[in-house]
């Protein structure tokens, strides 16, 4: 047992660390569409290093079968009632990097797509909810904490409290982590009556009603023992009408039970000293390799400029949430600052076409790679001088942390996790690890880009100090795991 937790456990009358079961629709590396999978895949390893037995339960998607099927062990099977239908549930087990992953098998619900969209997706995860709760007594592992993630698992706390009363279920506490409050799992009340047997008395604003619908996420926000989100600033923001997406009332009422814990990144994967995907390795004490990475990236992407021309990159989905409407408004003005610009990402057809047209206008100084390529993303993080993230809202954000690992300074809007991880450059003290602007305004963004470019060109020593400061930040999951461990213990 780690010494830092002994007193907290003693205060709770406990002599052992809690056991945890993370519940999620996806889990890296076996199934991934976004950052949620990275969190669920990496956090258990960091918790294990603290002495906490943390396991995962997730759907047995077809993509998991195709890659890991031979490593999977069948545990047991049973049926669950979903409306008038009786559905098969198989529970499989996969041990990967020392972490136990329980897999919920049903070929109808977990076929080609992790997320089906629409009502079909709601039914998919209503089934998963019921299967998880019915499987727990037979796993041979009894979690103290059920750690649910996003709307797909948010009905678990509600059903646990309202429909399950036996000893095994009754002693578990639930934590619901909101990774993005904009996704809520809203469906008509008949959906919940039919599939999950939710009683009519819960279809009120006090419980799960939201804008005339029932909402998975609201049910979880009301019934979970504790709530968390992925940065302290985002925890504050979602308690306001502007960011709260209709849930600000319940979240404000439970603000004392809502924690903000910054996600981490895998610092072994994102390490310029050992990264095999970049042109030359380097570290904060020897930054010459970063220039070699920039030269190689620009050559490969067809960019041509003088050596001290700043290379600004974006690795992003092209959506208004990511601030792309700001970029669209002032990109030509930014190119007038004598910069090179590279984008790696995809999004709406409107924004993709805009970037193709911009590439044609600024050929040789602007490159748009439409799509995603993991190897290229490493080369961009290593080769760019700055990473632009002008998000309208950003619950946590991982790209700015990855960029800082590679000495690429972030230029961000002060929101959510961006505000919590990026300390803006102070020209008087030299402190900081990046650049930021406060208002969601295109010209404020452009002015901040211009300031960063001025520092890059005219103050090379200050720039190097900022790079070393950024590369010294601890964005590992070990820090996040300690925060979660304290929260789990506090819930006992």
C-alpha positions, 0 to 999 in steps of 0.5 A: 500500500502506498504511504500517501494513502494510509491516513486517508484509508485509516480515516475511513476505517479501511485497511486496503485500497479500493478495487475499481471496475472501469466501464466504458464503450471503448478501451485502447488499444483494443477499441478506439475512436477517440480520447476516451479509449486512451484514458480507459486503457491507460488509467488502470496501469497507472492505478496498478502502480499505486497498488489499486486493482483496477479492471475494465469492462467493455463491449467485445466489438468485432474489431477486438475479436479480429485482433485479440480473439485467440487471447480471449478466455470465455468465462460464462454466459447468460441472458438478459431481458431487453424489453420483450426480448431475451438477449444472449450475453457472453462474458469473456476475459482478456489480460493485456499488459497485466490488466484484466479486461472483461468483454461483453459479447453479443454479435448483434449489438457489437458488430462492425461499429462501436457506435451505431448512431441514433436510437440503435446506439441507445439500444446498443448501450441499454443492452450493455448497461443491463449486461454489466450489472447482471454480470458483476456478481459472477465475475469473481471480482467485486469492485468497491467502485464502478467508474462509469464513463460518458453517457453510454454507461451513465444509466448504470448508477441510476439502475443500480440505485433503483432496480438492484438491491442485493448485497453485492450490488448494494455495497458498490459506489458509482463514479460518473466521469463526463468526458464531453457534456454535449453528448447526452444519450437523449431518447423518448420516455418509451425507449426507457420504459421498454428497454430498461423498465424505468418507472414513470415517476423518474420521467421528471426534471428532478430525475432524468427528463431533459428537454422533453426526453429522457437522458442517459447522462442526466440519470447518471448525474442525479444518481451517481455517488460522485461525479468527475470531469476531465479538468478543473476548469471544465468542472467549473464551466459545465455548472454554467448555462453557457457550457452546461447543455441543460445540466448546469442546474443539477451540476451546480447543486452537486458542485461539492461532489463534482471533481475535475481531474486532468487526463494524462498522456502515455509518456512512453509513447510520446517521448522525443528521446525514444520515438521511432517515428520521428526523423531524429531523437532529441530531449530538452537538453539537446534540441538540435534534433527538433530542427532536423524533425522540422526540416524533414517534415517540411520537405515531405509535405512540400513546404518551403521557407527560410529556416527561421520561418515559424511552422504552425500546425493543427492536429484536429477535427475540423469542427466549430467546437475546435475553433475552426470557424476562427481559423476560416475567418483569419487564415489568410491574414495569418499567412500574411505574417510570413508563416508556414501552416500545416493541418492534419485532420478531417471534419465537415465537408465545408471546412475540408474544402476551405483548407484545400482551397487555402492550400492552392492559394498558399502552395509551398507554405500551407499543407492540408492533410485531410484524414488522420495518420498516426505516424504523421501525427508524431512527425507533426508534433516533433516538427512544428514550432507551435500547435494552434488549438483555438477551441470553443470549448475543450473538456481536457485536450490531449494534443496540447500536452503531447505537443509540449512533450516535443517542445512544440509550444501550444497557442490555445484559447483559455477554456477547459483543460487548455486553461489548466495545462497551458501557462501563457508566456510572461514577457517580463518574467520569461515564465510560461509554457505556451501562449493563450487568448481569452475571448472566442475571437478570430482577431484575438487569436491572430494577434496571439499567433503574431506575438508567438511568432515575434518571440520565436523570431526575435527572442531565441533564448526566451523561446528555448526556455519556453520549450524546456519549460513545456518539456519539463511538465508532468503530463503522465497518467501517474499524476492523474491516477493519484488524484483518482485514487484519492477520490476513490478512497473518499467515496468509500 
